[in-house]
Amino acid sequence: MQKIFLRLQRHTILYIFIGLTFLSSIFIYLITKYKEPIKEESTYTNCNQKLHASAPIQPSSVLNDKNDIQLLHAQTNGLKEPFATNAAFDSLITLMVLRHELVELKDSRLYHLKSLKHSHPYLIPEAVDMVNEIAFRFQKKLQDKKLGNYCFFLTSLLRTVETQDKLSKRNGNATDHTAHYYGTTVDISYKHFYNLDTDSITPSWEVLQELTKTLIEMREDCKILAVRERKQSCFHITVVVCKPDTAENKRRISF
């Protein structure tokens, strides 16, 4: 009887081992199947948007790009279709991050996230590069003027149709079809800035001027589309991306 029991024990352990091996194989297959190549070079920073933008744009020194032109660039370069609901977003976001279709943004010395009640802290990779470049140029100007160390607040990023509907009911300035659907667009507050030296939030007219100059320079280079929204005290900004087949825009990838 004891021999039979020991034999059953061995068989049970063997079956458990085979089962775990099978599950591990499935997991490795799924990771391999859905993992995208890691991008080493950016199609945003290493291209000339004036010559090779994927949608029509002309240089401008005025931050007054309306929703229709921002929406055109967002639909051309961003997600293929909006998330209908927050539940749809939750069900797909892990896979989309794994495939490098969306990138999560977190508080850093470059920017802070503020009160994201109607959006999610994710953007397409090119839009993340855009935010980083805005931040680098902005902070360089502050250093040159000896104005201190500040970063700006991101107040809205990726929205779902569900969150946009809720926002529209509260904010008459919100459009029915927004560029925020496509992961290409951010709102940067100009009402307050985060002082990295004093760990405090403060308004500053001088700091705002340097942020405005930064955005105008980048708009003149056709790297962004931007409009100053006075009711919401923010700059509404959409990334400009180069055509994927331009020679200078080709990415090196590693597997």
Sequence and secondary structure as in RCSB ss.txt:
>XXXX:A:sequence
MQKIFLRLQRHTILYIFIGLTFLSSIFIYLITKYKEPIKEESTYTNCNQKLHASAPIQPSSVLNDKNDIQLLHAQ
TNGLKEPFATNAAFDSLITLMVLRHELVELKDSRLYHLKSLKHSHPYLIPEAVDMVNEIAFRFQKKLQDKKLGNY
CFFLTSLLRTVETQDKLSKRNGNATDHTAHYYGTTVDISYKHFYNLDTDSITPSWEVLQELTKTLIEMREDCKIL
AVRERKQSCFHITVVVCKPDTAENKRRISF
>XXXX:A:secstr
 HHHHHHHHHHHHHHHHHHHHHHHHHHHHHHHHH   EE S TTTTS HHHHBSS     SS B  HHHHHHHHH
HHS SS  SSHHHHHHHHHHHHHTTSSEE    SSEEE   SS BSEE HHHHHHHHHHHHHHHHHHHHTT   E
EEEEEE B  HHHHHHHHHH TT  SS GGGGT EEEEESS EEETTTTEEE  HHHHHHHHHHHHHHHHTTSEE
EEEETTTTEEEEEE  B TT GGG   EE 
